[in-house]
Amino acid sequence: MPVPITKRAKELTGEQAFTYLELAAKARERGLDVISFGIGQPDFPTPEHIREAAKRALDKCITGYTPSGGLPDLREAIASWLNDSYGVDVKPEEVIVTAGAKAAIFASLMCIVDEGDEILIPDPSYPVYESVVRFLGGVPKPVPLDEEKDWALTVEAVENALTARTRALILNYPHNPTGSTLPPELVKELLNFAKKHNLVIISDEVYDRFLYEGRHETTLADPDWRDFVIYINGFSKTFSMTGWRLGFAVADKRVIERIEVAVNNMYSCPPSFAQVAAKEALEAGLDWFKPFFEEYKRRRDVLVSELTKLPGVKVVKPKGTFYSFPNVRGLQEQLGYSSVEKLVIDLLFDTGVLVLPGTAFPFNAGRDHIRVSFTVSTEKIKEGMKRFREWIETKS
């Protein structure tokens, strides 16, 4: 008899981005020169000073267990980093280091979601939110973003989704997959709304340093944040440390203590030597990051320019992240595609160009969209979009 799989386990779904990476590998096996606009991973290496700090830690045999909540020195460094960056008042005991921001999201939701609780999630959204809420017995409830208003999340849309069972609102800004963000005044309005209706805010701000226009207003700037905010961030994006698996959460000490118990049961502690390197990353500052930031901004502008040349494609210029989320409804109609997934697969195996279908992102908004990540050089952006354009011409 095969091992039975529980109903709850079946509620978990993985990120489709990784599925499409496997398809890209198959395309390469067929001899295609693949240009991948798929996964959200910076293409610059982890900076040398961070790598060297990890090597020194390994040479000192810093390879054992740490406290489940992370090394005290790193928790202190994260608190100082946030306080210096945003003028807030986070204390080290209000920080927990996790094995990636995804683990922080999972453990935070584990601590607040009871059976039947409704959790408001932007539509479209990063897939983990919806999957984990469903796994925990909660009810993921979409809040549509307004594409006509640059993918805005409005208080009105949140209010329309509110019911007596609503427990929390998840924010993600700058936003994956659309590249939109929340202006400071809107952040304040949403936080005031949450306080009025006794909602918990889980705020995923992992792309805060990839904001090309405007100012990032963190949820931690609210004077009452300890009463209702769980803040999520990490090292993967800004420091290009995706494979190091280090994230962190900030919340009231009482909440952090429960999250720490949750992660203790999952993975004991984050990797010790990686935490030493993360402390170096924070204390060394971001002067090295400035040219990379400017390069990503240039890539965004090049990509948007190229996308606007494609017939049947409409694009909202992203204000942050390294993603664009163009509308391809007109292109699907022009080429006779009933699903965006089929369009994406044909594009990959005909041309070697990988984009992600919008349906990889819950809930409904992505049906007529693709996500295009600009984590490749401008030359590859131009070449990839050239192939896309020529493919459309041959199909028309």
Summary of the structure (lengths in Angstrom):
residues: 396
radius of gyration: 21.1
end to end distance: 52.1
largest distance: 62.3
contacts: 1363
relative contact order: 0.17
helix: 49%
strand: 14%
